[in-house]
Amino acid sequence: MSSYLRYLSLGLLLSSDIAYGQVYPSTATAWVLTGNWQQPTAISELNSIMDVRRWEAEHADAVFGSLQDVALNKKTIAMGYIYVHKLDCRPDEQQGWLHYHAYQKGQDPENGYMHYKNDTQLTVPDQSKGLDYLLKGEPILSLLIRNNNFSTARFPLTVNANEQIIFHAAYPFETLVVESIEYPELWIANANKSGDIAGLEKADVHWIQREGKWFGRINQRWLPTHAMFQGRELNTGNKALKAGYRSWVVALNWKHKEEVKGVNIEPWLEIINTSGNQSTATMMFPGWDPNNDPNGDGYVDDDEFLQRANQSASARFKHQARVIPTGKMWAGSCWYRTNFNDDAFNQNHANWYKYDWKRQGLTGAYNDDMAKLFSANQFKVLIGGQILEAPIVAGTSKAAGYYAAKMSDFFALVKKTTGSHWLAANISELNLWEYPDWPEQLRGVVDVWLREHYLSPAIGLERLQSYWESYALAALGDKSLIMTTTHGGKSQQDPLSKTAWESDIYTGLALYYLFNIPNKTYYHSWNQTFVYGSSNTEADQNTLGKAIWYQGGVPKNWAYQPQKLLAVDIGKPTSIPKGFDPVHWQSKTGKALTTDSKITDIKLEPANWFWLYRTGWFKGVPKDGVIARQYTQGLVLYRGTKYRNQTAFYQAEPIRVSLPGYYQRVNYDGSLDEPTQYVDVKGYEGIILKKVDD
């Protein structure tokens, strides 16, 4: 069935149980993180958001992420997005669910987090705004109770004498900071047997004023509660509270009308901007040692603090010592490291995925950022770094390997709990056999590998010849998504050129066909960025550096998937034709040809790459060469120089190479050139050829 007919019939199929086979003849395809759909403005084939969503549902064989529709997810292989090794600093729905079920089973949800055992100082090379939640002592939610109704308190605001502010804190604290002329009366919430708010008790507070703010130290401890009072939910839509997160609730009221500029918790963390020999900012995290809390109430009071068994641990509450990676952060992010050393929490955590995948209609999920665990890329430790829950020190390869092993055990538990065999992980271009932080057991538990930004037009021969691990993963029986990108391509030199963009995507598919393994690989084409989704392309003459297509208003997946090119059937990969020399793999592990089924003791699927041309040898990699792979109904080839991203090589003179038979060059629009026995290849160019029938 043609793509056009498939599209026309899609509306009828969305409500049926009919499932298609592979969308395109020579490879499976997949999307990454669809979402944020927009109405197209630059193409006639798709006219609405619904058209785009339907088209996406029918033009990929798997989704790394979600189609955000239960019925559509169930009609494909949808691997939702997960990040098991982090819990957000600002509680979300997942943490609400985890905390609720931990309390239901009599477990302490704090066991789900890792903690520094000693005071620890880290560098902060790239501060994220997400840290502001902790640095400013922000609550989960503040409510204004007025006329027996409540709304989100948005400061500054006026509070009348008969009104209250309800303050939901995510964690226990000592001191509340209030910006007002007069300090308020302060009440703490008492919990009933169900964990709901039973009532309010006036707190024992000592107020002092500094710099126009009131600091109220609460001289007693109280239990967290659900955001529920007398059957009424004290919540204006916060997902964590709605899912059952228990917060530490206080109520504030004033005897007279008062202008209130803000209510926050006195923070225990701060960023110190340094100068001189140190070029980056630093943060000091207090450590938590249970020996400093002899009565076991979870709080180190003033007397206990003075007599601490471990003077190198200064946290008053355990949560203050939670491990936060401060390496290169995502914009707006703030994460705690998950503890995989607590069996009860691990099972609770796995149960969350069973619940979440079922309600979304997911087949499984993929875990992101597998190289960002506990090594120096996340933790540059200046002082301390010892971890309470494990015999490791943050910022070391040993810590990363230890944590990866524990995370692998957790993955196995997730698969057992969910019954899924579609657990995926994003390892980008890293080699599982050569990356020191990953244990062998990780290879045994993951089913699908996402190779983010794996291939690009100017990848070069040295890197290409080192990518043997894709064939090793296939030999394990695993599947992989191989992502091709336009990074370093012609489109970045000429961002508004249609020809440049089509050339980059064409070369990307030719490169992918060097790695394509039927039933084991998925093709995905993307731009030069790491921002995914289904929104429209952007192309502005005034901001060429941000252009992600030669014109704006085109749905991204429509723009980057070369439908007509994919529709040409080149068959399946086959053996090297007679008379041609195989390419050698470049490896730290050992030596092998691409025709081999092993590299040392590591099993490989044979790639069967061969040379059509090569000149100038440098330890197995030519200065200039054309690598090819034969298919039963076609041939693919790529010309590169040894090194990647050599812009000048795009200007290299074309070379004419002889082909092992008669072929027709496949054009971007799916048309075929005249049969020929040779082809001219430019620098950093990939070519796809259709075999002429004998």
C-alpha positions in Angstrom: 0.0 0.0 0.0 1.4 3.4 -0.9 2.1 6.0 1.8 -0.7 8.1 0.3 -3.2 5.3 0.6 -2.0 4.5 4.1 -2.5 8.1 5.1 -6.0 8.2 3.6 -7.1 5.1 5.4 -5.6 6.0 8.8 -8.7 7.7 10.2 -10.7 4.5 9.8 -7.9 2.4 11.3 -7.3 4.4 14.5 -10.3 2.7 16.2 -9.6 -0.8 14.8 -7.3 -3.6 16.0 -5.6 -3.9 12.6 -1.8 -3.7 12.9 0.5 -3.2 9.9 3.8 -4.8 9.3 7.0 -2.8 8.8 6.2 0.6 7.3 9.1 0.7 4.9 10.6 -2.3 2.9 14.3 -2.2 3.9 14.3 -1.0 7.5 12.2 -0.4 10.5 11.8 3.2 11.7 11.1 4.9 15.0 10.3 8.3 16.6 12.0 9.9 19.6 9.9 11.8 22.1 7.0 12.9 20.0 4.8 15.7 21.4 4.1 19.5 21.3 2.3 19.1 18.0 1.5 22.2 16.0 -0.7 23.0 13.0 1.5 22.8 9.8 1.7 26.1 7.8 4.0 25.2 5.0 2.8 21.9 3.5 -0.4 20.8 1.9 -0.4 17.1 2.8 -1.1 17.7 6.5 -3.5 20.5 7.6 -4.1 20.0 11.3 -2.6 18.8 14.5 -4.7 15.6 14.3 -3.3 15.0 10.7 0.2 15.2 12.1 -0.5 12.9 15.0 -2.2 10.3 12.7 0.7 10.5 10.2 3.2 9.9 12.9 1.3 7.0 14.2 1.4 5.3 10.8 5.0 6.1 9.8 7.1 4.5 12.4 7.4 0.9 13.8 8.3 2.0 17.3 8.2 5.1 19.5 10.9 6.0 22.1 8.6 8.1 24.2 4.8 8.1 23.9 2.2 9.1 21.3 0.4 10.5 24.2 -2.7 8.6 23.4 -3.4 5.2 25.1 -5.1 3.7 22.0 -2.3 4.7 19.6 0.4 3.6 22.1 -1.2 0.1 22.2 -1.1 -0.2 18.4 2.7 0.2 18.3 5.8 -0.5 20.4 5.8 2.6 22.7 8.8 2.8 25.1 8.0 5.7 27.4 10.6 8.1 28.8 12.1 7.2 32.2 15.1 8.4 34.3 15.3 5.9 37.1 18.5 7.3 38.6 17.0 10.7 39.5 14.1 12.1 41.6 13.2 15.7 41.0 14.1 18.2 43.7 10.6 19.7 43.3 8.3 16.8 44.0 6.3 15.6 41.0 3.5 13.1 40.5 5.9 10.1 40.6 7.3 11.1 44.0 3.8 11.7 45.3 2.9 8.2 44.3 6.1 6.7 45.7 5.7 8.5 49.0 2.1 7.6 49.4 2.7 3.9 48.8 5.7 3.9 51.1 3.7 5.4 53.9 0.9 2.9 53.2 3.4 0.0 53.8 5.0 1.6 56.9 8.2 2.5 55.0 10.2 5.7 55.2 10.2 7.3 51.7 13.5 9.1 52.6 15.1 5.7 51.9 14.6 6.3 48.2 17.3 9.0 48.1 21.1 8.8 48.4 22.8 11.0 51.0 26.2 12.4 51.7 27.6 10.9 54.9 30.0 13.8 55.4 29.9 17.5 54.5 30.7 17.7 50.8 31.8 20.6 48.6 31.2 20.4 44.8 31.9 22.7 41.9 29.0 24.1 40.0 30.3 24.8 36.5 26.9 25.5 35.0 24.2 26.6 37.5 20.7 25.6 36.7 17.6 27.7 37.5 16.1 24.5 38.8 18.3 24.8 41.9 16.4 28.0 42.9 13.6 25.8 44.4 16.1 24.8 47.2 18.3 27.9 47.2 15.2 30.1 47.8 13.4 27.7 50.1 10.3 27.5 47.9 7.3 25.4 49.0 5.5 22.8 47.0 2.4 25.1 47.2 1.1 28.1 49.1 -2.7 28.7 49.4 -4.7 31.8 50.4 -7.8 30.9 52.4 -10.4 33.7 51.8 -14.2 33.4 52.6 -13.8 29.7 53.1 -12.4 29.3 49.6 -8.8 28.9 48.6 -6.6 29.8 45.7 -2.9 29.7 45.0 -1.1 32.4 47.0 0.8 34.6 44.5 3.1 37.0 46.3 3.0 39.8 47.0 -0.5 39.8 48.3 -2.8 41.3 51.0 -4.0 39.1 53.8 -6.9 40.3 55.9 -7.3 39.5 59.6 -9.8 36.7 59.0 -7.7 35.0 56.3 -4.9 32.4 56.3 -2.0 31.3 54.2 -1.5 27.5 54.1 2.1 26.6 53.4 3.0 23.1 52.0 6.7 22.2 52.5 8.2 19.2 50.7 10.4 18.4 53.7 10.8 19.2 57.4 12.4 22.5 58.4 13.4 24.6 61.3 12.9 28.2 60.3 10.2 30.0 58.2 11.1 33.3 56.5 8.2 35.8 56.2 8.4 39.2 54.4 5.8 41.4 56.2 5.7 44.3 58.6 4.4 42.3 61.5 5.2 38.6 62.1 2.2 36.2 61.9 0.7 33.6 64.2 2.0 30.2 63.2 0.1 26.9 63.4 1.3 23.5 62.6 -0.9 20.7 61.2 -1.6 17.5 63.2 -2.1 14.2 61.3 -4.8 11.7 61.9 -4.5 7.9 61.5 -5.0 8.2 57.7 -2.3 10.8 57.4 -4.8 13.6 56.6 -4.9 17.0 58.5 -6.7 16.4 61.8 -6.4 20.0 62.9 -4.0 22.9 63.6 -1.9 23.4 66.7 -0.4 26.8 67.6 3.4 26.4 67.2 6.1 27.4 69.6 8.0 29.9 67.6 10.8 32.3 68.3 10.8 35.3 65.9 13.6 37.6 65.1 13.8 40.3 62.5 16.7 40.8 60.1 16.9 42.9 57.0 13.2 43.5 56.8 12.3 39.9 57.1 10.9 37.8 60.0 12.7 34.6 60.8 10.5 32.2 62.8 12.3 29.2 64.3 9.8 26.5 65.2 10.9 24.8 68.4 9.0 21.6 67.8 8.7 18.8 65.2 5.5 17.7 63.5 4.5 15.0 61.1 3.7 15.4 57.4 0.1 15.1 56.2 -1.9 14.7 53.0 -3.3 17.9 51.6 -6.7 16.9 52.9 -8.8 18.4 55.7 -12.3 17.2 56.7 -12.7 15.6 53.3 -11.7 18.7 51.4 -8.5 18.7 49.3 -6.2 21.7 50.2 -4.7 21.7 46.7 -5.1 23.8 43.6 -3.8 21.2 41.2 -0.3 20.3 42.4 0.3 16.8 41.0 2.6 15.6 43.8 0.0 16.5 46.5 -2.8 15.0 44.4 -0.9 11.7 44.1 -0.5 11.5 47.9 2.7 13.3 48.8 2.7 14.2 52.5 3.8 17.7 53.1 4.8 19.6 56.2 2.0 22.0 56.6 1.9 25.3 58.5 -0.8 28.0 58.6 -0.1 31.7 59.0 -2.5 34.5 60.0 -2.2 38.1 61.1 -4.2 40.0 63.6 -4.6 42.9 61.2 -4.6 43.5 57.5 -1.1 42.8 56.2 0.9 43.1 53.0 2.9 39.9 52.6 5.7 39.9 50.1 6.7 36.3 50.5 6.9 33.1 52.7 9.7 30.7 52.3 11.9 28.2 54.2 15.3 29.4 55.4 17.6 27.5 52.9 20.5 25.3 54.1 22.2 25.4 50.7 23.9 28.2 48.9 26.1 28.7 45.8 29.4 30.5 46.5 30.7 32.4 43.5 34.5 32.1 43.8 37.2 34.1 42.1 41.0 33.8 41.9 42.4 30.3 41.3 38.9 28.7 41.2 37.0 29.6 38.1 33.6 28.1 39.0 31.1 28.4 41.8 30.8 25.8 44.5 28.2 24.3 46.8 28.5 22.8 50.3 26.1 20.0 51.1 25.8 19.0 54.8 26.4 15.3 55.5 24.0 13.0 57.5 25.3 10.5 60.0 22.7 8.5 62.0 25.1 8.5 64.9 24.5 12.2 65.2 20.8 11.5 66.0 21.0 9.2 69.0 17.3 9.4 69.8 16.4 8.5 66.2 13.8 11.2 65.7 15.2 12.3 62.4 16.4 15.7 63.7 19.7 16.7 65.2 18.7 19.3 67.9 21.0 21.9 69.4 22.2 19.6 72.2 22.9 16.7 69.8 24.5 19.0 67.3 27.1 20.2 69.9 27.9 16.6 70.8 27.9 15.1 67.3 29.7 11.7 67.0 30.7 12.7 63.4 31.8 16.4 63.4 32.2 16.2 59.7 28.4 15.8 59.2 26.4 18.9 59.9 22.9 18.2 58.5 20.0 18.8 60.9 17.6 16.7 58.9 18.4 13.7 56.7 16.9 15.2 53.6 19.4 18.1 53.7 22.1 15.6 52.8 20.4 14.3 49.7 22.9 13.8 46.8 22.5 16.3 44.0 24.7 16.1 40.9 26.1 19.6 40.1 27.9 18.8 36.9 26.7 20.0 33.5 23.0 20.3 34.3 20.0 20.4 32.1 18.4 23.9 31.9 15.9 24.2 34.7 16.8 20.9 36.3 17.5 19.9 39.9 17.8 16.2 40.6 18.4 13.9 43.6 20.2 10.6 43.0 18.0 7.6 43.5 19.0 5.0 46.1 19.0 1.4 44.6 20.2 -0.2 47.8 16.9 -0.4 49.6 14.9 -3.4 48.6 11.5 -2.1 49.8 11.9 1.2 48.0 13.1 -0.6 44.8 10.0 -2.7 44.7 7.8 0.4 45.3 9.7 2.1 42.6 9.2 -0.8 40.2 5.5 -0.9 41.0 5.3 2.8 39.9 6.4 1.8 36.4 4.0 -1.0 36.3 1.2 1.4 37.2 2.4 4.2 34.9 3.1 2.1 31.8 -0.3 0.4 32.1 -2.3 3.7 32.3 -0.3 5.1 29.3 -0.6 1.9 27.2 3.2 1.6 27.0 5.1 -1.5 25.9 8.1 -0.5 28.1 10.4 2.5 28.4 13.8 3.9 27.7 16.1 5.3 30.3 18.0 8.4 29.4 21.6 9.6 30.1 23.2 6.3 31.0 26.6 7.9 31.2 25.6 10.5 33.8 25.8 8.5 37.0 28.3 9.0 39.7 31.6 9.9 38.0 33.4 13.2 37.6 31.1 14.3 34.7 28.4 14.8 37.4 30.4 15.3 40.6 33.6 17.3 40.9 34.3 16.9 44.6 36.5 19.3 46.4 35.8 18.1 50.0 34.1 14.9 51.2 31.9 12.9 48.7 31.3 9.8 50.9 27.9 8.2 50.4 25.9 7.0 53.4 24.1 4.1 51.5 27.1 2.7 49.7 30.9 2.2 50.1 31.7 4.8 47.4 32.9 8.4 46.9 31.1 10.6 44.4 33.0 11.7 41.4 34.9 8.5 40.8 34.8 5.8 38.2 34.4 3.2 41.0 31.3 5.0 42.2 29.9 5.1 38.7 30.5 1.4 38.1 29.1 0.4 41.5 26.0 2.5 40.9 25.5 1.2 37.3 25.6 -2.4 38.7 22.9 -1.5 41.3 20.9 0.2 38.6 21.1 -2.9 36.4 19.7 -5.0 39.2 16.9 -2.5 39.5 16.2 -2.8 35.7 15.9 -6.5 36.2 13.3 -5.9 38.9 11.4 -3.5 36.7 11.2 -6.1 33.9 10.1 -8.8 36.4 7.5 -6.5 37.9 6.1 -5.2 34.6 6.6 -8.3 32.5 8.1 -6.1 29.8 10.9 -7.2 27.4 11.2 -3.7 26.0 13.5 -2.0 28.4 15.7 0.5 26.5 18.6 2.7 27.4 20.2 5.7 25.8 24.0 5.2 25.5 24.6 7.6 22.6 27.8 6.6 20.8 29.5 5.0 23.8 30.8 1.4 23.6 29.5 -0.9 26.3 32.6 -3.0 26.1 35.0 -0.1 26.3 33.3 2.4 28.6 34.8 1.7 32.0 31.8 2.7 34.2 29.4 0.1 32.8 29.4 -3.4 34.2 28.8 -6.5 32.1 25.4 -7.1 33.7 24.0 -4.0 32.1 24.4 -5.7 28.7 22.3 -8.6 30.0 19.3 -6.7 31.2 18.7 -4.0 28.5 16.7 -5.1 25.5 17.0 -2.0 23.2 19.7 0.6 22.9 19.1 4.2 21.8 22.2 5.5 19.9 21.5 9.2 20.1 23.3 11.4 17.6 25.2 8.2 16.5 25.8 9.1 12.9 26.4 12.5 11.1 27.4 13.4 7.5 31.0 14.3 8.4 31.5 11.3 10.7 34.8 10.3 9.0 36.3 6.9 8.6 38.2 6.5 11.9 35.0 6.8 13.9 32.9 4.8 11.5 35.4 1.9 11.6 35.3 1.9 15.5 31.6 1.3 15.7 31.7 -2.4 15.8 29.7 -2.5 19.1 26.5 -2.1 17.2 27.1 -5.5 15.7 28.0 -6.9 19.0 24.7 -5.7 20.5 22.9 -7.4 17.7 24.8 -10.6 18.3 23.4 -10.5 21.9 19.9 -10.4 20.4 19.3 -6.8 21.3 17.7 -4.1 19.2 19.0 -0.6 18.6 17.7 2.7 17.4 20.4 4.3 15.2 19.9 8.0 15.1 21.3 10.0 12.2 21.7 13.8 12.5 22.6 16.8 10.4 25.3 17.9 12.9 28.4 19.1 11.1 26.6 18.8 7.7 26.1 21.1 4.7 22.9 22.4 6.3 24.9 24.1 9.1 27.0 25.9 6.5 23.9 26.9 4.4 20.9 26.7 6.8 18.3 27.9 4.3 19.3 25.6 1.5 16.9 22.9 0.6 19.6 21.0 -1.3 21.9 21.1 1.7 19.3 19.7 4.1 18.3 17.0 1.7 21.9 16.1 1.1 22.6 15.7 4.8 19.5 13.5 5.4 20.3 11.4 2.3 23.8 10.8 3.5 22.5 10.0 6.9 20.3 7.3 5.5 23.1 5.8 3.5 25.2 5.8 6.6 22.4 4.1 8.5 22.1 1.4 5.9 25.7 0.5 6.8 24.4 -0.5 10.2 20.9 -1.7 9.3 20.2 -5.3 10.6 16.7 -6.6 9.8 14.5 -7.0 12.9 17.2 -5.5 15.1 17.6 -1.8 14.2 15.4 1.2 13.8 16.2 4.3 11.7 15.6 7.8 13.0 16.6 11.0 11.3 17.0 14.3 13.2 18.5 17.8 13.0 21.7 19.1 14.7 20.0 19.7 18.2 19.2 17.5 21.2 15.7 19.0 21.4 13.1 16.5 20.2 9.4 16.7 19.5 6.7 17.0 16.8 6.5 20.8 16.6 7.1 22.7 13.5 10.5 23.6 12.0 11.9 27.1 12.3 13.9 29.0 9.7 14.7 32.7 10.2 17.0 34.7 7.9 18.0 36.8 10.9 18.9 33.9 13.2 20.5 31.4 10.8 22.3 29.6 13.7 19.0 28.4 15.1 17.5 27.2 11.7 16.4 23.6 11.9 15.1 23.3 8.3 15.2 25.4 5.2 11.7 26.6 5.8 9.5 27.1 8.8 6.1 25.6 9.6 6.8 22.0 8.7 6.3 19.2 11.3 9.8 18.1 12.2 9.3 14.3 11.8 7.7 14.9 8.4 10.7 17.1 7.4 13.4 14.8 8.6 12.0 11.4 7.5 12.8 10.9 3.8 9.7 9.0 3.0 10.1 8.5 -0.7 13.8 7.5 -0.3 12.8 4.9 2.3 10.0 3.6 0.1 12.7 2.3 -2.4 13.3 -1.4 -1.7 17.0 -2.3 -1.7 16.4 -5.6 0.0 18.4 -7.0 2.9 22.2 -6.8 3.7 24.2 -9.6 2.1 27.8 -10.8 1.8 30.7 -9.0 0.2 30.9 -9.4 -3.6 33.9 -11.3 -5.0 37.0 -9.3 -5.6 36.6 -6.7 -2.9 38.5 -6.3 0.3 36.7 -6.2 3.7 37.0 -3.2 6.0 38.9 -3.6 9.3 37.3 -2.7 12.6 39.3 -0.3 14.8 39.1 -1.4 18.4 40.8 -1.2 21.8 39.7 -4.8 22.3 41.4 -6.5 19.4 41.5 -6.8 15.6 38.8 -8.1 13.3 37.4 -7.7 9.8 33.9 -6.6 9.3 33.2 -10.0 7.8 34.2 -11.7 11.1 31.7 -13.0 13.7 34.0 -12.3 16.6 36.4 -9.6 17.9 38.6 -11.4 20.4 35.9 -13.3 22.5 33.1 -10.8 21.7 30.5 -12.2 19.3 29.6 -10.0 16.3 27.0 -10.1 13.6 29.0 -9.7 10.4 28.7 -6.2 8.9 30.3 -7.2 5.5 31.6 -3.7 4.7 34.1 -3.5 1.9 36.3 -1.0 0.2 35.4 0.5 -3.2 38.3 2.9 -2.9 41.0 3.9 -0.5 44.3 5.8 -0.5 46.8 6.9 2.2 46.9 4.5 5.1 47.1 5.4 8.8 47.0 2.3 10.9 44.1 0.7 9.1 42.2 3.9 8.3 42.8 5.5 4.9 43.2 9.2 4.3 40.4 9.0 1.8 38.1 6.0 1.2 34.7 4.7 0.1 33.1 2.1 2.3 30.3 0.0 0.8 27.7 -2.6 1.8 25.8 -4.8 -0.5 22.1 -5.5 -0.2 20.1 -8.1 -2.1 18.5 -5.5 -4.2 20.9 -2.6 -3.8 24.2 -1.1 -2.6 25.0 1.7 -0.2 28.3 3.6 0.1 29.9 6.5 1.9 33.1 8.5 1.2 35.0 9.9 4.1 38.4 11.2 5.1 40.1 9.7 8.3 38.9 12.5 10.6 35.5 13.8 11.3 34.1 17.3 10.8 36.8 18.4 8.3 34.8 21.1 6.6 37.3 21.4 3.7 36.6 17.8 2.7 33.2 18.8 1.5 35.0 20.6 -1.3 37.2 17.6 -2.3 37.1 16.7 -5.9 34.6 13.9 -6.7 36.1 10.5 -7.4 34.7 7.9 -9.7 34.4 4.4 -8.3 33.5 1.2 -10.1 30.5 -0.8 -8.8 30.1 -4.6 -8.5 27.5 -4.7 -11.3 24.8 -2.5 -12.8 23.0 -0.1 -10.4 20.7 2.9 -10.5 21.3 5.8 -8.2 18.3 6.5 -6.0 17.5 10.2 -5.8 16.0 12.0 -2.7 12.5 12.0 -4.4 12.7 8.2 -4.9 13.3 8.4 -8.6 16.1 6.3 -10.2 18.8 7.4 -12.5 19.9 5.4 -15.6 21.7 2.1 -15.0 25.5 2.4 -14.6 28.6 0.5 -13.5 30.3 3.5 -11.8 29.3 6.5 -9.7 31.0 9.8 -8.8 31.3 10.4 -5.0 31.9 13.7 -3.3 33.6 14.3 0.0 31.5 13.2 3.1 28.8 11.9 0.7 26.6 8.8 1.0 24.9 7.2 -2.0 22.1 4.7 -2.2 21.8 2.5 -5.3 19.1 0.2 -6.6 20.4 -3.0 -8.2 19.4 -3.6 -11.9 17.6 -6.9 -12.3 19.7 -9.5 -14.3 
